[in-house]
Amino acid sequence: MNLQVLTYITVGITFLIYIAIAIWSRASSTKEFYIAGAHVPPLANGLATAADWMSAASFISMAGIVSYMGRDGSVYLMGWTGGYVLLALMIAPYLRDFGKFTVPDFIGDRYYSQFARMVAVVCAIFVSFTYVAGQMRGVGVVFSRFLEVDINLGVLIGMGIVFFYAVLGGMKGITYTQVAQYCVLIFAYMVPAVFISILMTGNIIPQLGFGAELNDSFGGGYLLDRLDGLHEELGFAAYTEGVRSNLDILFITAALIMGTAGLPHVIIRFFTVPSVRAARKSAGYAILFIAILYTTAPAIAAFARTNLINTVNNAEYVSMPGWFKTWENTSLIRFEDKNGDGLIQYVADAEVNELTVDRDIIVLANPEIAKLPNWVIALVAAGGLAAALSTAAGLLLVISTAISHDLLKRNLMPDISEKQELSFARIAILFAVCVAGYFGINPPGFVAQVVAFAFGLAASSFFPAIVLGIFSTRMNREGAISGMIAGIVFTATYIIYFKFINPAADTATNWWLGISPEGIGTLGMLINFAVAIGVCRLTAEPPQEIKDMVLDIRVPGKPD
Amino acid sequence: MQKDDNKYWQENIRILTVLLGIWFVVSFLMSVIFVDQLDAIRIGGFKLGFWMAQQGSIYVYVIIVFVYLKLMDKLDHKHHHDEKDILAQEEAEELGQ
């Protein structure tokens, strides 16, 4: 069967599944809409959390990024998994015991302040919009590359699907579609990885093939040694050695870790389970399911990098395989024969280098490079869509609850009935889908830059406020608010300066203490902690009922 | 009751300190700061530091979270915070009213 027909059928079937789940899991109360009635079993929540977390960036781009950064790419591998340890041990069980709907709920109640609640609402909305713009674009990109649909039409179809199940089912619909989406995306990720591992090393497990010897047809010797050798030959830095300073790597990793642990769309997933123990357990499942993809990604990165260099370097342009031409048409691969010898020179020196390869190729073209059958390629398209849609839905729900619950019900319009609140939540999702779609169709040029912003902001605002709120009974309103503001202002100023005001200065020599804007959130977080603790010492203790509430969430309470 | 809660919390903190200590050593010491020194050790085709940074640390994260689950189950049981204990307690309170 023709590849395109096969892709249409595969994607069509997955979409039908998502719609069927949405119809089956309609939400009828705000509790169902916001936190799926707190009845999600831990295993299902673990699957949903993993799909929620792994976005278009994880699925499509991460292996490619690691493949180009070599060892320095570990910042993403550790940064986007290590946060789950903090979530599981320091945040999820206690916030579950607190038993409300949103992160601003906790900040506002714990710090007995509408102002603190509003700071949290603004941060939650900003962080989520930053993130969701990229997802909608990802949907459009997958549609246009695999189905040859116009990118804008692709975004519109994606919006339609997300809108349907998010408005109908709220968190309940989103949760169960995410469970299905995890299954689709992990299968789509693992199949090509296993095949390529067998092809190159004879090892069925990519994580082991990563450290194994290459088959004779690939030149033998350990894969990573071979890759280091190739890199040296072409003038790149050795793959298994770092280029960035250890201090910067440390700060970036920490910022991504603390940011992960402070992201509202991840935290609220733990509000959907029935008990404290279920929250701990689902955090375990979540990190396990995430680890499957995250330990495979660096293996794919090394396989694909070796394969790519072997295939293209000093080879004749006219004898390139079919996938090279296909992806050249989408301009993700560009070749310019500078010295006119008909051979491809792929080297570190920009003057001599003749080949530009977009990093997304590593995952998208992997099945073709490994000569896998068409159904695997169709599966990768469905997997990319599942990854983008599942993350988008989780983020849209955060935006909607921030508006209908935190802003309206808990602040501006406390007298609205539950039915009215539910209508507002649905209208808010409609609004959020439209804004996200707009950004998907007209992507602001700064999407890549603002991702650093999302993590930096979450690390420097939410993470300290939540952790102090649980682990210190003494922490008060004044301390938490001044800490959050100090952290946000510091981090935002640094990032805005280097990313928007003076991007030319964004080099290691100009960075303060050698810390890049990607890693500055860690310093912002430390400033937040320091200011919060300092101000707290100088101001009045929190009221007794707040202290009692903190003591109460430390001990598991009644399950739902 | 209050006293027992304090004890429960202190033991919880002790568990967190040990597990987060391991988490810190694995993430920041072994995978970032001393990565070059560890690279001198080889396991099969991997340099140890590189392997920790791209594989080993993630496996340790999974283990930490499941060990935490087990330890907290034990602690909950010791302090009668099991889910069925909590439900039984609630019921007893309701009957008493």
HADDOCK unambig.tbl for C-alpha pairs under 7 A between the chains (distance, minus, plus):
assign (segid A and resid 71 and name CA) (segid B and resid 50 and name CA) 6.59 0.50 0.50
assign (segid A and resid 74 and name CA) (segid B and resid 53 and name CA) 5.70 0.50 0.50
assign (segid A and resid 74 and name CA) (segid B and resid 54 and name CA) 5.50 0.50 0.50
assign (segid A and resid 77 and name CA) (segid B and resid 54 and name CA) 6.50 0.50 0.50
assign (segid A and resid 78 and name CA) (segid B and resid 58 and name CA) 6.65 0.50 0.50
assign (segid A and resid 81 and name CA) (segid B and resid 58 and name CA) 6.76 0.50 0.50
assign (segid A and resid 82 and name CA) (segid B and resid 61 and name CA) 6.51 0.50 0.50
assign (segid A and resid 85 and name CA) (segid B and resid 61 and name CA) 6.21 0.50 0.50
assign (segid A and resid 85 and name CA) (segid B and resid 65 and name CA) 6.16 0.50 0.50
assign (segid A and resid 88 and name CA) (segid B and resid 65 and name CA) 6.62 0.50 0.50
assign (segid A and resid 89 and name CA) (segid B and resid 16 and name CA) 6.77 0.50 0.50
assign (segid A and resid 211 and name CA) (segid B and resid 44 and name CA) 6.49 0.50 0.50
assign (segid A and resid 211 and name CA) (segid B and resid 45 and name CA) 4.38 0.50 0.50
assign (segid A and resid 211 and name CA) (segid B and resid 46 and name CA) 5.31 0.50 0.50
assign (segid A and resid 212 and name CA) (segid B and resid 45 and name CA) 5.61 0.50 0.50
assign (segid A and resid 222 and name CA) (segid B and resid 45 and name CA) 5.33 0.50 0.50
assign (segid A and resid 224 and name CA) (segid B and resid 45 and name CA) 6.61 0.50 0.50
assign (segid A and resid 240 and name CA) (segid B and resid 50 and name CA) 6.21 0.50 0.50
assign (segid A and resid 246 and name CA) (segid B and resid 32 and name CA) 6.17 0.50 0.50
assign (segid A and resid 246 and name CA) (segid B and resid 33 and name CA) 6.14 0.50 0.50
assign (segid A and resid 250 and name CA) (segid B and resid 28 and name CA) 6.61 0.50 0.50
assign (segid A and resid 250 and name CA) (segid B and resid 32 and name CA) 6.37 0.50 0.50
assign (segid A and resid 280 and name CA) (segid B and resid 69 and name CA) 6.20 0.50 0.50
assign (segid A and resid 281 and name CA) (segid B and resid 69 and name CA) 6.49 0.50 0.50
assign (segid A and resid 284 and name CA) (segid B and resid 62 and name CA) 6.78 0.50 0.50
assign (segid A and resid 284 and name CA) (segid B and resid 65 and name CA) 5.41 0.50 0.50
assign (segid A and resid 284 and name CA) (segid B and resid 66 and name CA) 5.75 0.50 0.50
assign (segid A and resid 287 and name CA) (segid B and resid 62 and name CA) 5.94 0.50 0.50
assign (segid A and resid 288 and name CA) (segid B and resid 62 and name CA) 5.73 0.50 0.50
assign (segid A and resid 291 and name CA) (segid B and resid 58 and name CA) 6.41 0.50 0.50
assign (segid A and resid 295 and name CA) (segid B and resid 55 and name CA) 5.65 0.50 0.50
assign (segid A and resid 298 and name CA) (segid B and resid 54 and name CA) 6.59 0.50 0.50
assign (segid A and resid 554 and name CA) (segid B and resid 9 and name CA) 6.89 0.50 0.50
assign (segid A and resid 555 and name CA) (segid B and resid 5 and name CA) 6.95 0.50 0.50
assign (segid A and resid 556 and name CA) (segid B and resid 81 and name CA) 6.42 0.50 0.50
assign (segid A and resid 557 and name CA) (segid B and resid 86 and name CA) 6.90 0.50 0.50
assign (segid A and resid 558 and name CA) (segid B and resid 86 and name CA) 5.96 0.50 0.50
assign (segid A and resid 558 and name CA) (segid B and resid 87 and name CA) 6.54 0.50 0.50
assign (segid A and resid 559 and name CA) (segid B and resid 83 and name CA) 6.92 0.50 0.50
